[in-house]
Amino acid sequence: MPQERTRKIVVAGILAAISIFLGLTRWGFIPWFSGASLTIMHVPVIIAAVLEGPIVGLLVGLIFGLFSLLQAAIAPTGPVDIWFTNPLLSVIPRLFIGPLAWLAWRALQRWPAAGLIGAGIVGSLTNTLLVLGMIGVLGFLPWAALPPIILSNGLLEAGVSAFLVLGVVAAWKQIAIGRRKGARL
């Protein structure tokens, strides 16, 4: 059992570090039309949850949220970054990404490819819907402005997340996808 605990700590640390690296380098934000960015910052959180469970996913989500808060306060890159200095917007929604992605994985793990794709989609949409929902609750944008953002960014982010989670976790766990196994997806 101590080895399992050590593994969880190491995986949480590595994936938290990847989240921070993606944020610091801005590689976690893929430029998209109209000045918006697609984020893949939540992908390490989803991977942590699938590999090591909901608690590790929650911890990596906490690191992602705290980093988002600090980044918005210390080095904002746009006018809406000031909104993310509120922990209700930057931290709380990110705590749910890992546990909900893990639930999707557990529900579909009999079909590994579908489970990984489902976890990627659920984790990504959790981030999108909770962050945008909190933006609406806090009154930063009118509710009518949120569905176009979900459609233009949220669905594409969910697809990218599903692809990345499938590729990384299948390679790591050597899960057979079709005739191929692991890294040769």
Residue frames relative to the residue before (quaternion, step in Angstrom):
aa qw qx qy qz dx dy dz
M 1.0000 0.0000 0.0000 0.0000 0.00 0.00 0.00
P 0.6184 0.5346 -0.3737 0.4383 3.65 0.96 -0.64
Q 0.6152 0.5447 -0.3525 0.4478 3.61 1.08 -0.67
E 0.6374 0.5245 -0.3277 0.4595 3.58 1.02 -0.79
R 0.6489 0.5077 -0.3104 0.4742 3.59 0.97 -0.87
T 0.6443 0.5187 -0.3168 0.4642 3.57 0.96 -0.86
R 0.6401 0.5262 -0.3205 0.4591 3.58 0.96 -0.86
K 0.6531 0.5146 -0.3149 0.4578 3.59 0.93 -0.89
I 0.6538 0.5086 -0.3105 0.4664 3.59 0.97 -0.84
V 0.6664 0.4997 -0.3024 0.4634 3.57 0.92 -0.89
V 0.6624 0.4912 -0.3121 0.4718 3.60 0.88 -0.92
A 0.6391 0.5157 -0.3284 0.4665 3.62 0.94 -0.84
G 0.6728 0.5053 -0.2991 0.4501 3.59 0.90 -0.88
I 0.6669 0.4999 -0.3017 0.4628 3.57 0.92 -0.91
L 0.7120 0.4472 -0.2725 0.4677 3.59 0.83 -0.94
A 0.5935 0.5290 -0.3641 0.4852 3.60 1.13 -0.52
A 0.6464 0.5116 -0.3129 0.4717 3.58 0.99 -0.83
I 0.6285 0.5162 -0.3352 0.4755 3.60 1.02 -0.74
S 0.6273 0.5311 -0.3366 0.4594 3.60 0.99 -0.79
I 0.6675 0.4906 -0.2969 0.4750 3.57 0.91 -0.92
F 0.6369 0.5264 -0.3216 0.4624 3.59 0.97 -0.85
L 0.6546 0.5114 -0.3127 0.4606 3.60 0.92 -0.90
G 0.6772 0.4884 -0.2898 0.4680 3.57 1.04 -0.73
L 0.6782 0.5007 -0.2966 0.4487 3.57 0.88 -0.93
T 0.7323 0.4079 -0.2324 0.4933 3.57 0.94 -0.85
R 0.3743 -0.7325 0.4622 0.3312 3.57 1.32 -0.34
W 0.3910 0.7099 -0.4888 0.3229 3.62 1.21 0.37
G 0.6031 0.5721 -0.3465 0.4346 3.57 1.25 -0.31
F 0.7001 0.3854 -0.2439 0.5494 3.55 1.33 -0.01
I 0.1737 -0.7965 0.5753 0.0672 3.56 -0.43 1.24
P 0.4365 -0.7088 0.4764 0.2831 3.63 -0.59 1.07
W 0.0672 -0.7827 0.6182 -0.0260 3.53 -1.00 0.94
F 0.7022 -0.4828 0.2995 0.4290 3.56 -1.20 0.31
S 0.8243 0.2589 -0.2260 0.4499 3.55 -1.38 0.42
G 0.6796 -0.5271 0.2973 0.4146 3.59 1.07 0.63
A 0.5412 0.6047 -0.4112 0.4151 3.59 1.23 -0.09
S 0.2433 -0.7487 0.5943 0.1644 3.54 -1.30 0.27
L 0.3539 -0.6693 0.6037 0.2495 3.52 -1.21 0.62
T 0.2275 -0.7959 0.5455 0.1313 3.57 -0.81 0.91
I 0.1202 -0.7533 0.6400 0.0923 3.51 -1.19 0.69
M 0.3006 0.7933 -0.4765 0.2308 3.55 1.29 0.37
H 0.6745 0.5055 -0.2927 0.4514 3.58 1.12 -0.58
V 0.4860 0.6926 -0.4292 0.3161 3.63 1.19 -0.29
P 0.6537 0.4869 -0.3511 0.4608 3.69 0.84 -0.70
V 0.6028 0.5512 -0.3568 0.4534 3.60 1.10 -0.63
I 0.6627 0.4988 -0.2965 0.4733 3.58 0.93 -0.92
I 0.6562 0.5072 -0.3094 0.4652 3.58 0.91 -0.90
A 0.6294 0.5339 -0.3324 0.4564 3.60 0.97 -0.82
A 0.6732 0.4991 -0.2966 0.4580 3.57 0.92 -0.90
V 0.6682 0.4940 -0.3047 0.4654 3.58 0.93 -0.87
L 0.7158 0.4603 -0.2629 0.4545 3.59 0.88 -0.90
E 0.8535 0.1711 -0.0247 0.4916 3.59 0.81 -0.99
G 0.6759 -0.5340 0.2969 0.4122 3.61 1.18 0.13
P 0.7181 -0.4993 0.2934 0.3860 3.55 -1.32 0.31
I 0.6296 0.5356 -0.3544 0.4372 3.63 1.02 -0.65
V 0.6529 0.4815 -0.3152 0.4924 3.59 0.95 -0.84
G 0.6262 0.5280 -0.3319 0.4679 3.60 1.03 -0.75
L 0.6432 0.5144 -0.3150 0.4717 3.58 1.00 -0.81
L 0.6659 0.5069 -0.3065 0.4535 3.60 0.94 -0.86
V 0.6630 0.4696 -0.3094 0.4942 3.59 0.95 -0.83
G 0.6099 0.5396 -0.3389 0.4712 3.60 1.11 -0.65
L 0.6237 0.5290 -0.3278 0.4729 3.58 1.07 -0.75
I 0.6440 0.5069 -0.3158 0.4782 3.59 0.95 -0.87
F 0.6352 0.5211 -0.3203 0.4716 3.60 0.97 -0.87
G 0.6867 0.4900 -0.2870 0.4538 3.59 0.87 -0.94
L 0.6644 0.4925 -0.3036 0.4732 3.58 0.93 -0.87
F 0.6349 0.5121 -0.3302 0.4750 3.57 1.02 -0.78
S 0.6275 0.5345 -0.3306 0.4595 3.59 0.99 -0.81
L 0.6450 0.5211 -0.3022 0.4702 3.58 0.99 -0.88
L 0.6943 0.4725 -0.2748 0.4681 3.58 0.83 -1.00
Q 0.6428 0.5250 -0.3227 0.4551 3.57 0.95 -0.86
A 0.6602 0.5034 -0.3087 0.4640 3.59 0.97 -0.84
A 0.6971 0.4729 -0.2736 0.4642 3.58 1.02 -0.78
I 0.7585 0.4052 -0.2025 0.4685 3.59 0.93 -0.91
A 0.8295 0.0507 0.0310 0.5553 3.58 0.84 -0.97
P 0.0058 -0.8258 0.5639 -0.0068 3.61 0.50 1.09
T 0.2486 -0.7896 0.5459 0.1294 3.57 -1.07 0.73
G 0.7998 0.1380 -0.0853 0.5779 3.58 1.25 -0.12
P 0.6993 -0.5049 0.3091 0.4007 3.56 -1.24 0.27
V 0.6956 0.4634 -0.2981 0.4609 3.65 1.04 -0.55
D 0.4562 0.6972 -0.4520 0.3186 3.60 1.22 -0.14
I 0.5717 0.5980 -0.3841 0.4099 3.60 1.10 -0.57
W 0.5708 0.5904 -0.3786 0.4269 3.60 1.12 -0.58
F 0.7024 0.4984 -0.2593 0.4369 3.58 1.02 -0.85
T 0.4893 0.6115 -0.4596 0.4189 3.57 1.23 0.27
N 0.5777 0.5350 -0.3683 0.4943 3.57 1.33 -0.08
P 0.3981 -0.7485 0.4710 0.2439 3.65 -0.53 1.08
L 0.5449 0.5965 -0.4075 0.4257 3.62 1.19 -0.35
L 0.7221 0.4072 -0.2269 0.5112 3.57 1.16 -0.61
S 0.7682 0.3988 -0.2087 0.4553 3.58 0.88 -0.90
V 0.7796 0.3509 -0.1787 0.4869 3.62 0.98 -0.74
I 0.6968 0.5205 -0.3064 0.3870 3.60 0.59 -1.12
P 0.6844 0.4756 -0.3307 0.4428 3.68 0.73 -0.83
R 0.6502 0.5427 -0.3156 0.4279 3.60 1.06 -0.73
L 0.5678 0.6023 -0.3810 0.4119 3.61 1.21 -0.37
F 0.6939 0.4947 -0.2660 0.4505 3.59 1.15 -0.57
I 0.4874 0.6897 -0.4298 0.3194 3.61 1.20 -0.38
G 0.7190 0.4723 -0.2564 0.4407 3.59 0.68 -1.11
P 0.7039 0.4613 -0.2989 0.4498 3.62 0.68 -0.96
L 0.6863 0.4643 -0.3068 0.4683 3.63 0.92 -0.75
A 0.6155 0.5172 -0.3481 0.4823 3.61 1.08 -0.65
W 0.6327 0.5299 -0.3242 0.4623 3.58 1.02 -0.79
L 0.6329 0.5238 -0.3319 0.4636 3.62 0.99 -0.79
A 0.6423 0.5084 -0.3212 0.4751 3.59 0.98 -0.81
W 0.6423 0.5197 -0.3150 0.4671 3.59 0.96 -0.88
R 0.6761 0.4976 -0.2954 0.4561 3.59 0.85 -0.96
A 0.6596 0.5173 -0.3114 0.4476 3.58 0.97 -0.81
L 0.7977 0.2997 -0.1284 0.5072 3.59 1.05 -0.75
Q 0.3993 0.7699 -0.4514 0.2100 3.62 1.19 0.03
R 0.5105 0.6180 -0.4386 0.4063 3.63 1.19 -0.17
W 0.7204 0.2536 -0.1614 0.6250 3.55 1.27 -0.50
P 0.2826 -0.8363 0.4338 0.1804 3.60 0.30 1.26
A 0.6665 0.4918 -0.3315 0.4517 3.62 0.83 -0.84
A 0.6684 0.4842 -0.2970 0.4802 3.58 0.92 -0.89
G 0.6409 0.5363 -0.3227 0.4443 3.58 1.02 -0.76
L 0.6802 0.4763 -0.2901 0.4757 3.57 0.96 -0.85
I 0.6330 0.5086 -0.3248 0.4850 3.57 1.03 -0.78
G 0.6555 0.5175 -0.3028 0.4591 3.58 0.95 -0.90
A 0.6484 0.5118 -0.3169 0.4661 3.58 0.96 -0.85
G 0.6497 0.5199 -0.3136 0.4574 3.58 0.98 -0.82
I 0.6758 0.4842 -0.2897 0.4742 3.56 0.94 -0.89
V 0.6804 0.4906 -0.2974 0.4560 3.59 0.82 -0.98
G 0.6642 0.5030 -0.3144 0.4550 3.61 0.88 -0.87
S 0.6698 0.4995 -0.2960 0.4629 3.55 0.93 -0.89
L 0.6905 0.4653 -0.2856 0.4744 3.58 0.86 -0.92
T 0.5648 0.5686 -0.3869 0.4560 3.60 1.14 -0.53
N 0.6551 0.5036 -0.3034 0.4745 3.57 0.89 -0.94
T 0.6901 0.4975 -0.2842 0.4422 3.58 0.76 -1.06
L 0.7328 0.4504 -0.2536 0.4425 3.56 0.69 -1.09
L 0.6876 0.4712 -0.3026 0.4622 3.60 0.93 -0.78
V 0.6474 0.4951 -0.3311 0.4756 3.61 0.96 -0.75
L 0.6945 0.4525 -0.2887 0.4792 3.60 0.82 -0.92
G 0.6116 0.5446 -0.3474 0.4569 3.58 1.06 -0.69
M 0.6664 0.4819 -0.3010 0.4828 3.57 0.97 -0.82
I 0.5894 0.5454 -0.3671 0.4695 3.60 1.09 -0.62
G 0.6633 0.4923 -0.2966 0.4793 3.58 1.02 -0.79
V 0.6555 0.5165 -0.3094 0.4558 3.58 0.93 -0.92
L 0.7131 0.4432 -0.2526 0.4809 3.58 0.95 -0.87
G 0.4746 -0.7203 0.4018 0.3071 3.59 1.29 -0.08
F 0.3582 0.7457 -0.4938 0.2680 3.59 1.17 0.45
L 0.7672 0.0719 -0.0442 0.6358 3.59 1.18 -0.61
P 0.5193 -0.6054 0.4787 0.3670 3.58 -1.14 0.47
W 0.6345 -0.5637 0.3752 0.3726 3.57 -1.12 0.69
A 0.6319 0.5568 -0.3371 0.4207 3.61 1.02 -0.73
A 0.6399 0.5353 -0.3298 0.4419 3.61 1.15 -0.47
L 0.6118 0.6203 -0.3435 0.3507 3.60 1.15 -0.46
P 0.6433 0.5385 -0.3666 0.4022 3.70 0.80 -0.74
P 0.6448 0.5012 -0.3625 0.4490 3.67 0.88 -0.67
I 0.6252 0.5250 -0.3434 0.4643 3.60 1.07 -0.66
I 0.6295 0.5283 -0.3291 0.4651 3.57 1.00 -0.83
L 0.7002 0.4737 -0.2735 0.4588 3.57 0.89 -0.93
S 0.7306 0.4358 -0.2619 0.4557 3.60 0.87 -0.86
N 0.7923 0.2791 -0.1485 0.5218 3.60 0.94 -0.80
G 0.6913 0.5465 -0.2922 0.3716 3.55 0.73 -1.12
L 0.6973 0.4661 -0.2895 0.4613 3.58 0.85 -0.90
L 0.6494 0.5003 -0.3198 0.4751 3.58 1.01 -0.74
E 0.6254 0.5250 -0.3310 0.4730 3.59 1.04 -0.76
A 0.6347 0.5296 -0.3281 0.4572 3.59 1.02 -0.79
G 0.6566 0.5064 -0.3076 0.4667 3.58 0.99 -0.80
V 0.6541 0.4974 -0.3075 0.4798 3.57 0.95 -0.86
S 0.6448 0.5213 -0.3182 0.4595 3.59 0.97 -0.85
A 0.6393 0.5266 -0.3259 0.4558 3.58 0.93 -0.89
F 0.6630 0.5077 -0.2988 0.4619 3.59 0.93 -0.92
L 0.6939 0.4769 -0.2822 0.4598 3.60 0.86 -0.95
V 0.6517 0.5019 -0.3202 0.4699 3.60 0.93 -0.85
L 0.6370 0.5245 -0.3255 0.4616 3.59 0.93 -0.86
G 0.7032 0.4813 -0.2765 0.4444 3.59 0.78 -0.98
V 0.7095 0.4644 -0.2726 0.4545 3.58 0.80 -1.00
V 0.7239 0.4383 -0.2674 0.4607 3.60 0.73 -1.00
A 0.6307 0.5201 -0.3463 0.4603 3.62 0.99 -0.72
A 0.6503 0.4954 -0.3169 0.4809 3.58 1.01 -0.76
W 0.6725 0.5087 -0.3008 0.4456 3.59 0.89 -0.91
K 0.7754 0.3442 -0.1760 0.4994 3.58 0.84 -0.98
Q 0.3787 -0.7397 0.4711 0.2957 3.59 1.30 0.00
I 0.2259 0.7757 -0.5424 0.2302 3.57 0.90 1.00
A 0.4104 -0.7081 0.5211 0.2420 3.54 -0.87 0.99
I 0.0464 -0.7560 0.6529 -0.0006 3.55 -0.90 1.03
G 0.7944 -0.0253 -0.0379 0.6057 3.55 -0.29 1.25
R 0.7837 -0.2580 0.2176 0.5215 3.57 -0.84 -0.96
R 0.6740 0.5079 -0.2856 0.4541 3.52 1.21 -0.43
K 0.2456 -0.7669 0.5805 0.1212 3.51 -1.22 0.52
G 0.8749 0.1319 -0.0921 0.4568 3.52 -1.05 0.85
A 0.8825 -0.0885 0.0657 0.4572 3.51 -1.02 -0.91
R 0.6507 0.5178 -0.3392 0.4397 3.64 1.11 -0.30
L 0.1499 0.8218 -0.5328 0.1353 3.60 0.93 0.87
